[in-house]
């Protein structure tokens, strides 16, 4: 890398590591890519993801799991 390069270098994760971190199958990860839910870069046949994007998905998932759910009482008709 050039010494004049000032842009922050991101940490990149491969598909296998992302699947382990998120608990996703390879197919679910592919769905996230194709639906635009997770940006990626490809070098040859290997796909990489920014660690910040993976962390965002984890944080979003935790937020959804902690939000209170509305329970509607069952009513007989």
N, CA, C and O atoms as a Tripos MOL2 file, in Angstrom:
@<TRIPOS>MOLECULE
protein
  308   307    77     0     0
PROTEIN
NO_CHARGES

@<TRIPOS>ATOM
      1 N           0.8400   -1.1640    0.0000 N.3       1 UNK1
      2 CA          0.0000    0.0000    0.0000 C.3       1 UNK1
      3 C           0.8870    1.2290    0.0000 C.2       1 UNK1
      4 O           1.9220    1.2500    0.6670 O.2       1 UNK1
      5 N           0.5060    2.2190   -0.7170 N.am      2 UNK2
      6 CA          1.2670    3.4540   -0.8480 C.3       2 UNK2
      7 C           1.2790    4.2080    0.4810 C.2       2 UNK2
      8 O           0.2740    4.2340    1.1900 O.2       2 UNK2
      9 N           2.4130    4.8200    0.8170 N.am      3 UNK3
     10 CA          2.5040    5.5390    2.0840 C.3       3 UNK3
     11 C           1.6500    6.8020    2.0910 C.2       3 UNK3
     12 O           1.3500    7.3370    3.1580 O.2       3 UNK3
     13 N           1.2550    7.2820    0.9180 N.am      4 UNK4
     14 CA          0.4080    8.4740    0.8610 C.3       4 UNK4
     15 C          -1.0660    8.1230    0.9700 C.2       4 UNK4
     16 O          -1.9230    9.0060    0.9820 O.2       4 UNK4
     17 N          -1.3560    6.8420    1.0490 N.am      5 UNK5
     18 CA         -2.7430    6.3970    1.1510 C.3       5 UNK5
     19 C          -3.2450    6.7000    2.5560 C.2       5 UNK5
     20 O          -2.7410    6.1460    3.5340 O.2       5 UNK5
     21 N          -4.2440    7.5840    2.6570 N.am      6 UNK6
     22 CA         -4.7090    8.0120    3.9750 C.3       6 UNK6
     23 C          -6.0570    7.4280    4.3580 C.2       6 UNK6
     24 O          -6.4890    7.5850    5.5010 O.2       6 UNK6
     25 N          -6.7270    6.7640    3.4400 N.am      7 UNK7
     26 CA         -8.0350    6.1930    3.7410 C.3       7 UNK7
     27 C          -7.8790    5.0440    4.7330 C.2       7 UNK7
     28 O          -6.9590    4.2330    4.6310 O.2       7 UNK7
     29 N          -8.7970    4.9920    5.6920 N.am      8 UNK8
     30 CA         -8.7600    3.9290    6.6970 C.3       8 UNK8
     31 C          -8.9650    2.5740    6.0320 C.2       8 UNK8
     32 O          -9.8680    2.4000    5.2130 O.2       8 UNK8
     33 N          -8.1250    1.6300    6.3900 N.am      9 UNK9
     34 CA         -8.2420    0.2780    5.8550 C.3       9 UNK9
     35 C          -9.2360   -0.4830    6.7270 C.2       9 UNK9
     36 O          -9.0710   -0.5740    7.9440 O.2       9 UNK9
     37 N         -10.2520   -1.0190    6.0990 N.am     10 UNK10
     38 CA        -11.2950   -1.7630    6.8060 C.3      10 UNK10
     39 C         -10.8320   -3.1900    7.0800 C.2      10 UNK10
     40 O          -9.9690   -3.7250    6.3830 O.2      10 UNK10
     41 N         -11.4160   -3.7840    8.0970 N.am     11 UNK11
     42 CA        -11.2210   -5.2130    8.3330 C.3      11 UNK11
     43 C         -12.2240   -5.9600    7.4780 C.2      11 UNK11
     44 O         -13.4150   -5.6490    7.4950 O.2      11 UNK11
     45 N         -11.7540   -6.9320    6.7400 N.am     12 UNK12
     46 CA        -12.6130   -7.7090    5.8500 C.3      12 UNK12
     47 C         -12.7060   -9.1360    6.3520 C.2      12 UNK12
     48 O         -11.7250   -9.6990    6.8380 O.2      12 UNK12
     49 N         -13.8970   -9.7230    6.2320 N.am     13 UNK13
     50 CA        -14.1430  -11.0960    6.6660 C.3      13 UNK13
     51 C         -14.5800  -11.9240    5.4710 C.2      13 UNK13
     52 O         -15.2990  -11.4310    4.6020 O.2      13 UNK13
     53 N         -14.1510  -13.1780    5.4190 N.am     14 UNK14
     54 CA        -14.5950  -14.0420    4.3200 C.3      14 UNK14
     55 C         -15.9480  -14.6700    4.6650 C.2      14 UNK14
     56 O         -16.4350  -14.5440    5.7880 O.2      14 UNK14
     57 N         -16.5380  -15.3400    3.6920 N.am     15 UNK15
     58 CA        -17.8840  -15.9020    3.8490 C.3      15 UNK15
     59 C         -17.9660  -16.8930    5.0030 C.2      15 UNK15
     60 O         -18.9430  -16.8940    5.7510 O.2      15 UNK15
     61 N         -16.9580  -17.7270    5.1510 N.am     16 UNK16
     62 CA        -16.9750  -18.7350    6.2090 C.3      16 UNK16
     63 C         -17.0320  -18.0800    7.5850 C.2      16 UNK16
     64 O         -17.8010  -18.5080    8.4450 O.2      16 UNK16
     65 N         -16.2290  -17.0570    7.7930 N.am     17 UNK17
     66 CA        -16.1970  -16.3580    9.0770 C.3      17 UNK17
     67 C         -17.5270  -15.6530    9.3400 C.2      17 UNK17
     68 O         -18.0230  -15.6680   10.4670 O.2      17 UNK17
     69 N         -18.1080  -15.0350    8.3080 N.am     18 UNK18
     70 CA        -19.3850  -14.3330    8.4620 C.3      18 UNK18
     71 C         -20.4980  -15.3220    8.8140 C.2      18 UNK18
     72 O         -21.3310  -15.0410    9.6750 O.2      18 UNK18
     73 N         -20.5100  -16.4710    8.1520 N.am     19 UNK19
     74 CA        -21.5130  -17.4990    8.4650 C.3      19 UNK19
     75 C         -21.4100  -17.9250    9.9290 C.2      19 UNK19
     76 O         -22.4300  -18.0980   10.5950 O.2      19 UNK19
     77 N         -20.1980  -18.0920   10.4270 N.am     20 UNK20
     78 CA        -20.0040  -18.4800   11.8220 C.3      20 UNK20
     79 C         -20.4660  -17.3840   12.7780 C.2      20 UNK20
     80 O         -21.1250  -17.6660   13.7780 O.2      20 UNK20
     81 N         -20.1210  -16.1420   12.4710 N.am     21 UNK21
     82 CA        -20.4870  -15.0280   13.3460 C.3      21 UNK21
     83 C         -21.9900  -14.8010   13.4050 C.2      21 UNK21
     84 O         -22.5410  -14.5160   14.4690 O.2      21 UNK21
     85 N         -22.6530  -14.9280   12.2570 N.am     22 UNK22
     86 CA        -24.0810  -14.6350   12.1850 C.3      22 UNK22
     87 C         -24.9600  -15.8640   12.3940 C.2      22 UNK22
     88 O         -26.1670  -15.7420   12.6070 O.2      22 UNK22
     89 N         -24.3560  -17.0410   12.3330 N.am     23 UNK23
     90 CA        -25.1470  -18.2640   12.4350 C.3      23 UNK23
     91 C         -25.9720  -18.5080   11.1850 C.2      23 UNK23
     92 O         -27.0490  -19.1000   11.2480 O.2      23 UNK23
     93 N         -25.4620  -18.0460   10.0430 N.am     24 UNK24
     94 CA        -26.1510  -18.1750    8.7580 C.3      24 UNK24
     95 C         -25.6280  -19.3840    8.0040 C.2      24 UNK24
     96 O         -24.4850  -19.8030    8.1880 O.2      24 UNK24
     97 N         -26.4760  -19.9340    7.1570 N.am     25 UNK25
     98 CA        -26.0100  -20.9120    6.1800 C.3      25 UNK25
     99 C         -25.4160  -20.1340    5.0060 C.2      25 UNK25
    100 O         -25.5940  -18.9200    4.9050 O.2      25 UNK25
    101 N         -24.7200  -20.8300    4.1320 N.am     26 UNK26
    102 CA        -24.1650  -20.1730    2.9400 C.3      26 UNK26
    103 C         -25.2800  -19.5950    2.0780 C.2      26 UNK26
    104 O         -25.1230  -18.5290    1.4840 O.2      26 UNK26
    105 N         -26.3970  -20.2960    2.0110 N.am     27 UNK27
    106 CA        -27.5320  -19.8370    1.1990 C.3      27 UNK27
    107 C         -28.1580  -18.5660    1.7790 C.2      27 UNK27
    108 O         -28.5230  -17.6620    1.0280 O.2      27 UNK27
    109 N         -28.2850  -18.4900    3.0990 N.am     28 UNK28
    110 CA        -28.8310  -17.2890    3.7300 C.3      28 UNK28
    111 C         -27.9110  -16.1030    3.4910 C.2      28 UNK28
    112 O         -28.3750  -14.9920    3.2340 O.2      28 UNK28
    113 N         -26.6140  -16.3380    3.5750 N.am     29 UNK29
    114 CA        -25.6490  -15.2750    3.3090 C.3      29 UNK29
    115 C         -25.7610  -14.8040    1.8640 C.2      29 UNK29
    116 O         -25.6760  -13.6050    1.5970 O.2      29 UNK29
    117 N         -25.9490  -15.7300    0.9320 N.am     30 UNK30
    118 CA        -26.1230  -15.3780   -0.4770 C.3      30 UNK30
    119 C         -27.3950  -14.5570   -0.6570 C.2      30 UNK30
    120 O         -27.4130  -13.6200   -1.4560 O.2      30 UNK30
    121 N         -28.4570  -14.8910    0.0690 N.am     31 UNK31
    122 CA        -29.7020  -14.1260    0.0050 C.3      31 UNK31
    123 C         -29.4620  -12.6850    0.4620 C.2      31 UNK31
    124 O         -29.9390  -11.7460   -0.1760 O.2      31 UNK31
    125 N         -28.7280  -12.5070    1.5590 N.am     32 UNK32
    126 CA        -28.4180  -11.1640    2.0420 C.3      32 UNK32
    127 C         -27.6470  -10.3700    0.9940 C.2      32 UNK32
    128 O         -27.8980   -9.1800    0.8080 O.2      32 UNK32
    129 N         -26.7090  -11.0220    0.3100 N.am     33 UNK33
    130 CA        -25.9610  -10.3480   -0.7620 C.3      33 UNK33
    131 C         -26.8860   -9.9280   -1.8880 C.2      33 UNK33
    132 O         -26.8680   -8.7710   -2.3080 O.2      33 UNK33
    133 N         -27.6960  -10.8580   -2.3830 N.am     34 UNK34
    134 CA        -28.5170  -10.5860   -3.5660 C.3      34 UNK34
    135 C         -29.6520   -9.6090   -3.2730 C.2      34 UNK34
    136 O         -30.1120   -8.9130   -4.1780 O.2      34 UNK34
    137 N         -30.1090   -9.5480   -2.0230 N.am     35 UNK35
    138 CA        -31.1950   -8.6250   -1.6800 C.3      35 UNK35
    139 C         -30.6770   -7.2450   -1.2840 C.2      35 UNK35
    140 O         -31.4660   -6.3380   -1.0180 O.2      35 UNK35
    141 N         -29.3640   -7.0830   -1.2450 N.am     36 UNK36
    142 CA        -28.7840   -5.7930   -0.8860 C.3      36 UNK36
    143 C         -28.6610   -5.5790    0.6120 C.2      36 UNK36
    144 O         -28.3500   -4.4730    1.0550 O.2      36 UNK36
    145 N         -28.8980   -6.6120    1.3890 N.am     37 UNK37
    146 CA        -28.8200   -6.4960    2.8380 C.3      37 UNK37
    147 C         -27.4050   -6.4890    3.3820 C.2      37 UNK37
    148 O         -27.1750   -6.0990    4.5270 O.2      37 UNK37
    149 N         -26.4600   -6.9170    2.5660 N.am     38 UNK38
    150 CA        -25.0730   -6.9740    3.0060 C.3      38 UNK38
    151 C         -24.1620   -6.7300    1.8050 C.2      38 UNK38
    152 O         -24.1310   -7.5140    0.8570 O.2      38 UNK38
    153 N         -23.4270   -5.6300    1.8700 N.am     39 UNK39
    154 CA        -22.4970   -5.2940    0.7940 C.3      39 UNK39
    155 C         -21.2950   -6.2380    0.8480 C.2      39 UNK39
    156 O         -20.9590   -6.7780    1.9020 O.2      39 UNK39
    157 N         -20.6650   -6.4230   -0.2950 N.am     40 UNK40
    158 CA        -19.5210   -7.3340   -0.3620 C.3      40 UNK40
    159 C         -18.5780   -6.9100   -1.4780 C.2      40 UNK40
    160 O         -18.9260   -6.1060   -2.3430 O.2      40 UNK40
    161 N         -17.3940   -7.4630   -1.4360 N.am     41 UNK41
    162 CA        -16.4130   -7.3120   -2.5090 C.3      41 UNK41
    163 C         -15.9350   -8.6990   -2.8840 C.2      41 UNK41
    164 O         -15.8200   -9.5850   -2.0370 O.2      41 UNK41
    165 N         -15.6620   -8.8720   -4.1600 N.am     42 UNK42
    166 CA        -15.2280  -10.1760   -4.6390 C.3      42 UNK42
    167 C         -13.8660  -10.0440   -5.3010 C.2      42 UNK42
    168 O         -13.6500   -9.1750   -6.1460 O.2      42 UNK42
    169 N         -12.9600  -10.9140   -4.9050 N.am     43 UNK43
    170 CA        -11.6360  -11.0000   -5.5130 C.3      43 UNK43
    171 C         -11.4960  -12.4280   -6.0070 C.2      43 UNK43
    172 O         -11.3870  -13.3650   -5.2160 O.2      43 UNK43
    173 N         -11.4990  -12.5830   -7.3180 N.am     44 UNK44
    174 CA        -11.5090  -13.9220   -7.8950 C.3      44 UNK44
    175 C         -12.8100  -14.5980   -7.5240 C.2      44 UNK44
    176 O         -13.8890  -14.0620   -7.7810 O.2      44 UNK44
    177 N         -12.7160  -15.7680   -6.9230 N.am     45 UNK45
    178 CA        -13.9290  -16.4770   -6.5170 C.3      45 UNK45
    179 C         -14.2310  -16.2970   -5.0280 C.2      45 UNK45
    180 O         -15.1950  -16.8690   -4.5190 O.2      45 UNK45
    181 N         -13.4220  -15.5130   -4.3320 N.am     46 UNK46
    182 CA        -13.5830  -15.3330   -2.8890 C.3      46 UNK46
    183 C         -14.3410  -14.0360   -2.6040 C.2      46 UNK46
    184 O         -14.0640  -12.9970   -3.2020 O.2      46 UNK46
    185 N         -15.2960  -14.1140   -1.6850 N.am     47 UNK47
    186 CA        -16.1390  -12.9700   -1.3450 C.3      47 UNK47
    187 C         -15.7820  -12.4980    0.0580 C.2      47 UNK47
    188 O         -15.5900  -13.3020    0.9700 O.2      47 UNK47
    189 N         -15.6960  -11.1690    0.2140 N.am     48 UNK48
    190 CA        -15.3380  -10.5590    1.4890 C.3      48 UNK48
    191 C         -16.3930   -9.5400    1.8960 C.2      48 UNK48
    192 O         -17.0500   -8.9260    1.0560 O.2      48 UNK48
    193 N         -16.5370   -9.3780    3.2190 N.am     49 UNK49
    194 CA        -17.5130   -8.4640    3.7910 C.3      49 UNK49
    195 C         -16.8090   -7.5540    4.7880 C.2      49 UNK49
    196 O         -15.8770   -7.9820    5.4690 O.2      49 UNK49
    197 N         -17.2510   -6.2970    4.8790 N.am     50 UNK50
    198 CA        -16.6930   -5.3820    5.8670 C.3      50 UNK50
    199 C         -17.1760   -5.8010    7.2470 C.2      50 UNK50
    200 O         -18.3510   -6.1120    7.4390 O.2      50 UNK50
    201 N         -16.2620   -5.8060    8.1990 N.am     51 UNK51
    202 CA        -16.6330   -6.2020    9.5580 C.3      51 UNK51
    203 C         -17.6750   -5.2500   10.1400 C.2      51 UNK51
    204 O         -18.5270   -5.6770   10.9200 O.2      51 UNK51
    205 N         -17.6240   -3.9720    9.7770 N.am     52 UNK52
    206 CA        -18.6060   -3.0030   10.2800 C.3      52 UNK52
    207 C         -20.0160   -3.3590    9.8140 C.2      52 UNK52
    208 O         -20.9740   -3.1830   10.5660 O.2      52 UNK52
    209 N         -20.1560   -3.8560    8.5870 N.am     53 UNK53
    210 CA        -21.4750   -4.2480    8.0750 C.3      53 UNK53
    211 C         -22.0050   -5.4760    8.8100 C.2      53 UNK53
    212 O         -23.1990   -5.5690    9.0940 O.2      53 UNK53
    213 N         -21.1170   -6.4100    9.1120 N.am     54 UNK54
    214 CA        -21.5180   -7.6140    9.8470 C.3      54 UNK54
    215 C         -21.9320   -7.2250   11.2710 C.2      54 UNK54
    216 O         -22.9210   -7.7370   11.7960 O.2      54 UNK54
    217 N         -21.1740   -6.3230   11.8870 N.am     55 UNK55
    218 CA        -21.5080   -5.8550   13.2320 C.3      55 UNK55
    219 C         -22.8600   -5.1500   13.2430 C.2      55 UNK55
    220 O         -23.6020   -5.2570   14.2190 O.2      55 UNK55
    221 N         -23.1910   -4.4320   12.1740 N.am     56 UNK56
    222 CA        -24.4830   -3.7450   12.0670 C.3      56 UNK56
    223 C         -25.6210   -4.7640   12.0640 C.2      56 UNK56
    224 O         -26.6410   -4.5620   12.7240 O.2      56 UNK56
    225 N         -25.4480   -5.8500   11.3270 N.am     57 UNK57
    226 CA        -26.4820   -6.8860   11.2800 C.3      57 UNK57
    227 C         -26.6640   -7.5140   12.6600 C.2      57 UNK57
    228 O         -27.7910   -7.7790   13.0780 O.2      57 UNK57
    229 N         -25.5700   -7.7490   13.3610 N.am     58 UNK58
    230 CA        -25.6510   -8.3100   14.7110 C.3      58 UNK58
    231 C         -26.3880   -7.3440   15.6340 C.2      58 UNK58
    232 O         -27.2670   -7.7590   16.3890 O.2      58 UNK58
    233 N         -26.0370   -6.0630   15.5780 N.am     59 UNK59
    234 CA        -26.6880   -5.0610   16.4290 C.3      59 UNK59
    235 C         -28.1730   -4.9350   16.0990 C.2      59 UNK59
    236 O         -29.0010   -4.8310   17.0040 O.2      59 UNK59
    237 N         -28.5130   -4.9430   14.8120 N.am     60 UNK60
    238 CA        -29.9220   -4.8650   14.4040 C.3      60 UNK60
    239 C         -30.6970   -6.0650   14.9250 C.2      60 UNK60
    240 O         -31.8370   -5.9280   15.3690 O.2      60 UNK60
    241 N         -30.0910   -7.2220   14.8710 N.am     61 UNK61
    242 CA        -30.7370   -8.4450   15.3400 C.3      61 UNK61
    243 C         -30.9750   -8.3870   16.8440 C.2      61 UNK61
    244 O         -32.0370   -8.7820   17.3230 O.2      61 UNK61
    245 N         -29.9910   -7.8970   17.5840 N.am     62 UNK62
    246 CA        -30.1310   -7.7860   19.0340 C.3      62 UNK62
    247 C         -31.2100   -6.7800   19.3960 C.2      62 UNK62
    248 O         -31.9600   -6.9970   20.3480 O.2      62 UNK62
    249 N         -31.3010   -5.6860   18.6560 N.am     63 UNK63
    250 CA        -32.3190   -4.6710   18.9030 C.3      63 UNK63
    251 C         -33.7080   -5.2430   18.6730 C.2      63 UNK63
    252 O         -34.6160   -4.9960   19.4670 O.2      63 UNK63
    253 N         -33.8850   -5.9990   17.6040 N.am     64 UNK64
    254 CA        -35.1820   -6.6010   17.3090 C.3      64 UNK64
    255 C         -35.5710   -7.6120   18.3780 C.2      64 UNK64
    256 O         -36.7460   -7.7200   18.7300 O.2      64 UNK64
    257 N         -34.6110   -8.3450   18.8920 N.am     65 UNK65
    258 CA        -34.8970   -9.3580   19.9060 C.3      65 UNK65
    259 C         -35.2350   -8.7450   21.2590 C.2      65 UNK65
    260 O         -35.9150   -9.3780   22.0660 O.2      65 UNK65
    261 N         -34.7720   -7.5180   21.5230 N.am     66 UNK66
    262 CA        -35.0130   -6.8810   22.8040 C.3      66 UNK66
    263 C         -36.2600   -6.0110   22.8070 C.2      66 UNK66
    264 O         -36.7460   -5.6470   23.8780 O.2      66 UNK66
    265 N         -36.7880   -5.6710   21.6470 N.am     67 UNK67
    266 CA        -37.9580   -4.7990   21.6130 C.3      67 UNK67
    267 C         -39.1810   -5.5600   22.1150 C.2      67 UNK67
    268 O         -39.3800   -6.7270   21.7780 O.2      67 UNK67
    269 N         -39.9960   -4.8860   22.9250 N.am     68 UNK68
    270 CA        -41.1800   -5.5750   23.4460 C.3      68 UNK68
    271 C         -42.1640   -5.9100   22.3350 C.2      68 UNK68
    272 O         -42.3660   -5.1280   21.4060 O.2      68 UNK68
    273 N         -42.7550   -7.0550   22.4440 N.am     69 UNK69
    274 CA        -43.7070   -7.4940   21.4340 C.3      69 UNK69
    275 C         -45.1140   -7.1770   21.9170 C.2      69 UNK69
    276 O         -45.4140   -7.2930   23.1050 O.2      69 UNK69
    277 N         -45.9670   -6.7790   20.9950 N.am     70 UNK70
    278 CA        -47.3660   -6.5240   21.3120 C.3      70 UNK70
    279 C         -48.1040   -7.8580   21.3530 C.2      70 UNK70
    280 O         -48.0870   -8.6150   20.3820 O.2      70 UNK70
    281 N         -48.7330   -8.1320   22.4490 N.am     71 UNK71
    282 CA        -49.5210   -9.3530   22.5650 C.3      71 UNK71
    283 C         -50.9860   -8.9440   22.5810 C.2      71 UNK71
    284 O         -51.4300   -8.2010   23.4560 O.2      71 UNK71
    285 N         -51.7110   -9.4320   21.6200 N.am     72 UNK72
    286 CA        -53.1390   -9.1240   21.5700 C.3      72 UNK72
    287 C         -53.9010  -10.2660   22.2120 C.2      72 UNK72
    288 O         -53.6350  -11.4350   21.9300 O.2      72 UNK72
    289 N         -54.8460   -9.9330   23.0720 N.am     73 UNK73
    290 CA        -55.6040  -11.0020   23.7310 C.3      73 UNK73
    291 C         -56.4560  -11.7630   22.7320 C.2      73 UNK73
    292 O         -56.9520  -11.2070   21.7520 O.2      73 UNK73
    293 N         -56.6100  -13.0310   23.0010 N.am     74 UNK74
    294 CA        -57.4240  -13.8860   22.1500 C.3      74 UNK74
    295 C         -58.8890  -13.6150   22.4540 C.2      74 UNK74
    296 O         -59.2980  -13.6060   23.6150 O.2      74 UNK74
    297 N         -59.6700  -13.3960   21.4170 N.am     75 UNK75
    298 CA        -61.1020  -13.1550   21.5960 C.3      75 UNK75
    299 C         -61.8850  -14.2020   20.8340 C.2      75 UNK75
    300 O         -61.5830  -14.5120   19.6820 O.2      75 UNK75
    301 N         -62.8970  -14.7410   21.4940 N.am     76 UNK76
    302 CA        -63.7760  -15.6910   20.8180 C.3      76 UNK76
    303 C         -64.7780  -14.9240   19.9810 C.2      76 UNK76
    304 O         -65.2570  -13.8640   20.3840 O.2      76 UNK76
    305 N         -65.0870  -15.4530   18.8380 N.am     77 UNK77
    306 CA        -66.1040  -14.8250   17.9910 C.3      77 UNK77
    307 C         -67.4330  -15.4700   18.2000 C.2      77 UNK77
    308 O         -68.4160  -15.0760   17.5730 O.2      77 UNK77
@<TRIPOS>BOND
     1     1     2 1
     2     2     3 1
     3     3     4 2
     4     3     5 am
     5     5     6 1
     6     6     7 1
     7     7     8 2
     8     7     9 am
     9     9    10 1
    10    10    11 1
    11    11    12 2
    12    11    13 am
    13    13    14 1
    14    14    15 1
    15    15    16 2
    16    15    17 am
    17    17    18 1
    18    18    19 1
    19    19    20 2
    20    19    21 am
    21    21    22 1
    22    22    23 1
    23    23    24 2
    24    23    25 am
    25    25    26 1
    26    26    27 1
    27    27    28 2
    28    27    29 am
    29    29    30 1
    30    30    31 1
    31    31    32 2
    32    31    33 am
    33    33    34 1
    34    34    35 1
    35    35    36 2
    36    35    37 am
    37    37    38 1
    38    38    39 1
    39    39    40 2
    40    39    41 am
    41    41    42 1
    42    42    43 1
    43    43    44 2
    44    43    45 am
    45    45    46 1
    46    46    47 1
    47    47    48 2
    48    47    49 am
    49    49    50 1
    50    50    51 1
    51    51    52 2
    52    51    53 am
    53    53    54 1
    54    54    55 1
    55    55    56 2
    56    55    57 am
    57    57    58 1
    58    58    59 1
    59    59    60 2
    60    59    61 am
    61    61    62 1
    62    62    63 1
    63    63    64 2
    64    63    65 am
    65    65    66 1
    66    66    67 1
    67    67    68 2
    68    67    69 am
    69    69    70 1
    70    70    71 1
    71    71    72 2
    72    71    73 am
    73    73    74 1
    74    74    75 1
    75    75    76 2
    76    75    77 am
    77    77    78 1
    78    78    79 1
    79    79    80 2
    80    79    81 am
    81    81    82 1
    82    82    83 1
    83    83    84 2
    84    83    85 am
    85    85    86 1
    86    86    87 1
    87    87    88 2
    88    87    89 am
    89    89    90 1
    90    90    91 1
    91    91    92 2
    92    91    93 am
    93    93    94 1
    94    94    95 1
    95    95    96 2
    96    95    97 am
    97    97    98 1
    98    98    99 1
    99    99   100 2
   100    99   101 am
   101   101   102 1
   102   102   103 1
   103   103   104 2
   104   103   105 am
   105   105   106 1
   106   106   107 1
   107   107   108 2
   108   107   109 am
   109   109   110 1
   110   110   111 1
   111   111   112 2
   112   111   113 am
   113   113   114 1
   114   114   115 1
   115   115   116 2
   116   115   117 am
   117   117   118 1
   118   118   119 1
   119   119   120 2
   120   119   121 am
   121   121   122 1
   122   122   123 1
   123   123   124 2
   124   123   125 am
   125   125   126 1
   126   126   127 1
   127   127   128 2
   128   127   129 am
   129   129   130 1
   130   130   131 1
   131   131   132 2
   132   131   133 am
   133   133   134 1
   134   134   135 1
   135   135   136 2
   136   135   137 am
   137   137   138 1
   138   138   139 1
   139   139   140 2
   140   139   141 am
   141   141   142 1
   142   142   143 1
   143   143   144 2
   144   143   145 am
   145   145   146 1
   146   146   147 1
   147   147   148 2
   148   147   149 am
   149   149   150 1
   150   150   151 1
   151   151   152 2
   152   151   153 am
   153   153   154 1
   154   154   155 1
   155   155   156 2
   156   155   157 am
   157   157   158 1
   158   158   159 1
   159   159   160 2
   160   159   161 am
   161   161   162 1
   162   162   163 1
   163   163   164 2
   164   163   165 am
   165   165   166 1
   166   166   167 1
   167   167   168 2
   168   167   169 am
   169   169   170 1
   170   170   171 1
   171   171   172 2
   172   171   173 am
   173   173   174 1
   174   174   175 1
   175   175   176 2
   176   175   177 am
   177   177   178 1
   178   178   179 1
   179   179   180 2
   180   179   181 am
   181   181   182 1
   182   182   183 1
   183   183   184 2
   184   183   185 am
   185   185   186 1
   186   186   187 1
   187   187   188 2
   188   187   189 am
   189   189   190 1
   190   190   191 1
   191   191   192 2
   192   191   193 am
   193   193   194 1
   194   194   195 1
   195   195   196 2
   196   195   197 am
   197   197   198 1
   198   198   199 1
   199   199   200 2
   200   199   201 am
   201   201   202 1
   202   202   203 1
   203   203   204 2
   204   203   205 am
   205   205   206 1
   206   206   207 1
   207   207   208 2
   208   207   209 am
   209   209   210 1
   210   210   211 1
   211   211   212 2
   212   211   213 am
   213   213   214 1
   214   214   215 1
   215   215   216 2
   216   215   217 am
   217   217   218 1
   218   218   219 1
   219   219   220 2
   220   219   221 am
   221   221   222 1
   222   222   223 1
   223   223   224 2
   224   223   225 am
   225   225   226 1
   226   226   227 1
   227   227   228 2
   228   227   229 am
   229   229   230 1
   230   230   231 1
   231   231   232 2
   232   231   233 am
   233   233   234 1
   234   234   235 1
   235   235   236 2
   236   235   237 am
   237   237   238 1
   238   238   239 1
   239   239   240 2
   240   239   241 am
   241   241   242 1
   242   242   243 1
   243   243   244 2
   244   243   245 am
   245   245   246 1
   246   246   247 1
   247   247   248 2
   248   247   249 am
   249   249   250 1
   250   250   251 1
   251   251   252 2
   252   251   253 am
   253   253   254 1
   254   254   255 1
   255   255   256 2
   256   255   257 am
   257   257   258 1
   258   258   259 1
   259   259   260 2
   260   259   261 am
   261   261   262 1
   262   262   263 1
   263   263   264 2
   264   263   265 am
   265   265   266 1
   266   266   267 1
   267   267   268 2
   268   267   269 am
   269   269   270 1
   270   270   271 1
   271   271   272 2
   272   271   273 am
   273   273   274 1
   274   274   275 1
   275   275   276 2
   276   275   277 am
   277   277   278 1
   278   278   279 1
   279   279   280 2
   280   279   281 am
   281   281   282 1
   282   282   283 1
   283   283   284 2
   284   283   285 am
   285   285   286 1
   286   286   287 1
   287   287   288 2
   288   287   289 am
   289   289   290 1
   290   290   291 1
   291   291   292 2
   292   291   293 am
   293   293   294 1
   294   294   295 1
   295   295   296 2
   296   295   297 am
   297   297   298 1
   298   298   299 1
   299   299   300 2
   300   299   301 am
   301   301   302 1
   302   302   303 1
   303   303   304 2
   304   303   305 am
   305   305   306 1
   306   306   307 1
   307   307   308 2
@<TRIPOS>SUBSTRUCTURE
     1 UNK1         2 RESIDUE 1 A UNK
     2 UNK2         6 RESIDUE 1 A UNK
     3 UNK3        10 RESIDUE 1 A UNK
     4 UNK4        14 RESIDUE 1 A UNK
     5 UNK5        18 RESIDUE 1 A UNK
     6 UNK6        22 RESIDUE 1 A UNK
     7 UNK7        26 RESIDUE 1 A UNK
     8 UNK8        30 RESIDUE 1 A UNK
     9 UNK9        34 RESIDUE 1 A UNK
    10 UNK10       38 RESIDUE 1 A UNK
    11 UNK11       42 RESIDUE 1 A UNK
    12 UNK12       46 RESIDUE 1 A UNK
    13 UNK13       50 RESIDUE 1 A UNK
    14 UNK14       54 RESIDUE 1 A UNK
    15 UNK15       58 RESIDUE 1 A UNK
    16 UNK16       62 RESIDUE 1 A UNK
    17 UNK17       66 RESIDUE 1 A UNK
    18 UNK18       70 RESIDUE 1 A UNK
    19 UNK19       74 RESIDUE 1 A UNK
    20 UNK20       78 RESIDUE 1 A UNK
    21 UNK21       82 RESIDUE 1 A UNK
    22 UNK22       86 RESIDUE 1 A UNK
    23 UNK23       90 RESIDUE 1 A UNK
    24 UNK24       94 RESIDUE 1 A UNK
    25 UNK25       98 RESIDUE 1 A UNK
    26 UNK26      102 RESIDUE 1 A UNK
    27 UNK27      106 RESIDUE 1 A UNK
    28 UNK28      110 RESIDUE 1 A UNK
    29 UNK29      114 RESIDUE 1 A UNK
    30 UNK30      118 RESIDUE 1 A UNK
    31 UNK31      122 RESIDUE 1 A UNK
    32 UNK32      126 RESIDUE 1 A UNK
    33 UNK33      130 RESIDUE 1 A UNK
    34 UNK34      134 RESIDUE 1 A UNK
    35 UNK35      138 RESIDUE 1 A UNK
    36 UNK36      142 RESIDUE 1 A UNK
    37 UNK37      146 RESIDUE 1 A UNK
    38 UNK38      150 RESIDUE 1 A UNK
    39 UNK39      154 RESIDUE 1 A UNK
    40 UNK40      158 RESIDUE 1 A UNK
    41 UNK41      162 RESIDUE 1 A UNK
    42 UNK42      166 RESIDUE 1 A UNK
    43 UNK43      170 RESIDUE 1 A UNK
    44 UNK44      174 RESIDUE 1 A UNK
    45 UNK45      178 RESIDUE 1 A UNK
    46 UNK46      182 RESIDUE 1 A UNK
    47 UNK47      186 RESIDUE 1 A UNK
    48 UNK48      190 RESIDUE 1 A UNK
    49 UNK49      194 RESIDUE 1 A UNK
    50 UNK50      198 RESIDUE 1 A UNK
    51 UNK51      202 RESIDUE 1 A UNK
    52 UNK52      206 RESIDUE 1 A UNK
    53 UNK53      210 RESIDUE 1 A UNK
    54 UNK54      214 RESIDUE 1 A UNK
    55 UNK55      218 RESIDUE 1 A UNK
    56 UNK56      222 RESIDUE 1 A UNK
    57 UNK57      226 RESIDUE 1 A UNK
    58 UNK58      230 RESIDUE 1 A UNK
    59 UNK59      234 RESIDUE 1 A UNK
    60 UNK60      238 RESIDUE 1 A UNK
    61 UNK61      242 RESIDUE 1 A UNK
    62 UNK62      246 RESIDUE 1 A UNK
    63 UNK63      250 RESIDUE 1 A UNK
    64 UNK64      254 RESIDUE 1 A UNK
    65 UNK65      258 RESIDUE 1 A UNK
    66 UNK66      262 RESIDUE 1 A UNK
    67 UNK67      266 RESIDUE 1 A UNK
    68 UNK68      270 RESIDUE 1 A UNK
    69 UNK69      274 RESIDUE 1 A UNK
    70 UNK70      278 RESIDUE 1 A UNK
    71 UNK71      282 RESIDUE 1 A UNK
    72 UNK72      286 RESIDUE 1 A UNK
    73 UNK73      290 RESIDUE 1 A UNK
    74 UNK74      294 RESIDUE 1 A UNK
    75 UNK75      298 RESIDUE 1 A UNK
    76 UNK76      302 RESIDUE 1 A UNK
    77 UNK77      306 RESIDUE 1 A UNK
